[in-house]
């Protein structure tokens, strides 16, 4: 048994902590939750309507982590256990957050396919490219839920439109349309607030 409660003992390594969690060690689970809670919340907040919804998704995600932890073999990643585990946990949190999105938002906010926007190209550098990661996430959080979900999956998390369509249970065309509209909304927000917090850009 891993003794995590002794103040004099050295903190366990991540592989030791994961092994203890696989044995259903409650103290180890609390420690892992505390160590990665912020990371999980940063993912879920991108898809949630508010912090309470994000917390609910993150907690559900951790239940899946503890349930499926046997699937993650730390011994297969001796050189980068932390990076590999974060990637594994991230995928779980994304899928869980999307499940919550589908349950809470999709039927109320799903945007209809707009044939006009599909025929418009979204090319070249834009003011969005000059934003820091935190600035971008702040603006993305203000998008309508359907746009926000597609933008996060496509731009932040690197999913293709076919994967997004499968995740959100929409058509590939709707995914492309909502991504275009999300970018248009973001450019409009940038133009609106450029004189307050950002350099002046010419928004095409």
C-alpha positions as CSV (number, residue, x, y, z in Angstrom):
1,X,0.0,0.0,0.0
2,X,1.2,3.5,-0.8
3,X,1.4,5.7,2.3
4,X,0.4,9.1,1.0
5,X,-0.7,10.6,4.3
6,X,2.7,10.8,6.1
7,X,4.0,14.3,6.1
8,X,7.6,13.1,6.3
9,X,7.4,10.8,3.3
10,X,8.4,12.0,-0.1
11,X,5.5,12.7,-2.4
12,X,4.8,9.7,-4.7
13,X,5.8,9.7,-8.3
14,X,3.0,9.9,-10.8
15,X,3.3,6.1,-11.7
16,X,3.1,5.3,-8.0
17,X,0.1,7.6,-7.6
18,X,-1.6,6.0,-10.6
19,X,-0.9,2.5,-9.3
20,X,-2.5,3.4,-6.0
21,X,-5.6,4.9,-7.7
22,X,-5.9,1.6,-9.6
23,X,-6.1,-0.1,-6.3
24,X,-9.0,2.2,-5.4
25,X,-6.9,4.0,-2.8
26,X,-9.2,6.9,-1.9
27,X,-6.4,9.2,-0.6
28,X,-4.5,8.6,-3.9
29,X,-7.6,9.4,-5.9
30,X,-8.1,12.7,-4.0
31,X,-4.5,13.6,-4.5
32,X,-4.7,12.8,-8.3
33,X,-7.9,14.8,-8.5
34,X,-6.3,17.8,-6.8
35,X,-3.2,17.6,-9.0
36,X,-5.1,17.6,-12.3
37,X,-8.3,19.4,-11.3
38,X,-7.2,22.7,-12.7
39,X,-6.1,21.1,-16.0
40,X,-9.5,19.3,-16.3
41,X,-11.4,22.5,-15.6
42,X,-9.5,24.5,-18.2
43,X,-10.7,22.0,-20.8
44,X,-14.3,21.7,-19.6
45,X,-14.8,25.4,-19.2
46,X,-14.2,25.8,-23.0
47,X,-17.4,23.8,-23.7
48,X,-19.6,24.6,-20.7
49,X,-22.1,27.4,-20.3
50,X,-20.8,28.3,-16.9
51,X,-18.4,27.2,-14.2
52,X,-21.0,25.0,-12.5
53,X,-21.6,23.0,-15.7
54,X,-17.8,22.8,-16.2
55,X,-17.3,21.4,-12.7
56,X,-20.0,18.8,-13.3
57,X,-18.4,17.7,-16.5
58,X,-14.9,17.6,-14.9
59,X,-16.2,15.5,-12.0
60,X,-17.9,13.1,-14.3
61,X,-14.7,13.0,-16.3
62,X,-12.7,12.0,-13.2
63,X,-15.1,9.2,-12.4
64,X,-14.3,7.8,-15.9
65,X,-10.6,8.3,-15.3
66,X,-10.7,6.3,-12.1
67,X,-13.0,3.7,-13.7
68,X,-10.8,3.3,-16.8
69,X,-7.4,3.9,-15.3
70,X,-6.3,0.3,-15.9
71,X,-6.3,1.2,-19.6
72,X,-3.4,3.7,-19.1
73,X,-0.1,1.8,-18.8
74,X,2.5,4.2,-17.3
75,X,5.2,1.6,-18.1
76,X,4.7,2.2,-21.8
77,X,5.7,5.9,-21.4
78,X,8.8,5.8,-19.2
79,X,10.3,9.0,-20.7
80,X,7.1,11.1,-20.5
81,X,4.5,9.7,-18.1
82,X,3.2,13.1,-17.2
83,X,2.7,14.2,-20.8
84,X,1.1,10.9,-21.9
85,X,-1.2,10.9,-18.9
86,X,-2.3,14.5,-19.5
87,X,-3.1,13.6,-23.1
88,X,-5.1,10.6,-22.0
89,X,-7.0,12.6,-19.4
90,X,-7.6,15.4,-21.9
91,X,-9.3,13.1,-24.3
92,X,-11.6,11.9,-21.6
93,X,-12.4,15.4,-20.5
94,X,-13.2,16.5,-24.0
95,X,-15.5,13.6,-24.6
96,X,-17.2,14.1,-21.3
97,X,-17.6,17.9,-21.8
98,X,-19.1,17.2,-25.3
99,X,-21.6,14.7,-23.7
100,X,-22.7,17.5,-21.4
101,X,-22.9,19.9,-24.2
102,X,-25.1,17.6,-26.2
103,X,-27.4,17.1,-23.2
104,X,-27.6,20.7,-22.1
105,X,-27.2,22.9,-25.2
106,X,-27.5,21.3,-28.6
107,X,-31.3,21.1,-28.9
108,X,-31.7,24.6,-27.7
109,X,-28.9,26.3,-29.6
110,X,-28.0,24.3,-32.6
111,X,-27.4,26.6,-35.6
112,X,-29.0,25.8,-38.9
113,X,-26.8,25.2,-42.0
114,X,-26.2,28.4,-43.9
115,X,-25.4,27.7,-47.5
116,X,-24.1,31.2,-48.1
117,X,-21.4,31.0,-45.4
118,X,-20.3,27.6,-46.7
119,X,-19.4,29.2,-50.1
120,X,-17.3,31.9,-48.5
121,X,-13.6,31.3,-48.0
122,X,-11.9,31.9,-44.6
123,X,-8.4,32.4,-45.7
124,X,-5.3,34.3,-44.7
125,X,-4.1,35.8,-41.4
126,X,-6.7,37.4,-39.2
127,X,-6.6,39.5,-36.0
128,X,-7.3,36.2,-34.2
129,X,-3.7,35.1,-34.9
130,X,-2.4,38.0,-32.8
131,X,-4.3,36.9,-29.7
132,X,-2.7,35.1,-26.7
133,X,-4.1,31.8,-25.8
134,X,-5.9,33.2,-22.7
135,X,-7.3,36.1,-24.7
136,X,-8.6,33.8,-27.4
137,X,-10.3,31.5,-24.8
138,X,-11.9,34.6,-23.2
139,X,-13.5,35.6,-26.5
140,X,-14.5,32.0,-27.4
141,X,-16.4,31.7,-24.1
142,X,-18.7,34.4,-25.3
143,X,-19.7,32.6,-28.5
144,X,-23.1,30.9,-28.9
145,X,-22.8,27.3,-27.6
146,X,-23.0,25.7,-31.0
147,X,-20.3,27.9,-32.5
148,X,-18.1,27.6,-29.3
149,X,-18.2,23.8,-29.4
150,X,-17.1,23.5,-33.0
151,X,-14.4,26.2,-32.7
152,X,-13.0,24.5,-29.6
153,X,-12.9,21.1,-31.2
154,X,-11.5,22.3,-34.5
155,X,-9.1,25.1,-33.5
156,X,-8.1,24.4,-29.9
157,X,-8.2,20.6,-29.9
158,X,-7.4,19.8,-33.5
159,X,-10.3,17.7,-34.5
160,X,-11.3,17.3,-38.2
161,X,-14.8,18.2,-39.4
162,X,-15.8,14.5,-39.7
163,X,-14.8,13.9,-36.2
164,X,-16.6,17.0,-35.0
165,X,-19.7,15.9,-36.8
166,X,-19.6,12.5,-35.1
167,X,-19.0,14.0,-31.7
168,X,-21.7,16.6,-31.9
169,X,-24.1,14.5,-34.0
170,X,-24.4,17.1,-36.7
171,X,-23.5,17.1,-40.4
172,X,-20.0,17.9,-41.7
173,X,-21.6,20.9,-43.5
174,X,-23.0,22.3,-40.3
175,X,-19.6,21.8,-38.6
176,X,-17.9,23.8,-41.4
177,X,-20.6,26.5,-41.3
178,X,-20.5,26.9,-37.5
179,X,-16.7,27.2,-37.6
180,X,-16.9,29.9,-40.2
181,X,-19.6,31.7,-38.2
182,X,-17.5,31.3,-35.0
183,X,-14.6,33.0,-36.7
184,X,-16.8,35.8,-38.0
185,X,-18.2,36.4,-34.5
186,X,-14.7,36.5,-33.0
187,X,-13.6,39.0,-35.6
188,X,-16.6,41.2,-34.9
189,X,-15.8,41.1,-31.2
190,X,-12.3,42.1,-31.9
191,X,-13.4,45.0,-34.0
192,X,-15.8,46.1,-31.3
193,X,-13.2,46.1,-28.6
194,X,-10.0,46.9,-30.5
195,X,-9.9,50.5,-29.2
196,X,-10.2,49.4,-25.6
197,X,-7.8,46.5,-25.1
198,X,-6.0,45.6,-28.3
199,X,-4.1,47.3,-31.1
200,X,-6.3,48.6,-33.9
201,X,-6.7,46.1,-36.7
202,X,-8.3,46.3,-40.1
203,X,-10.9,43.5,-40.0
204,X,-11.9,42.3,-43.4
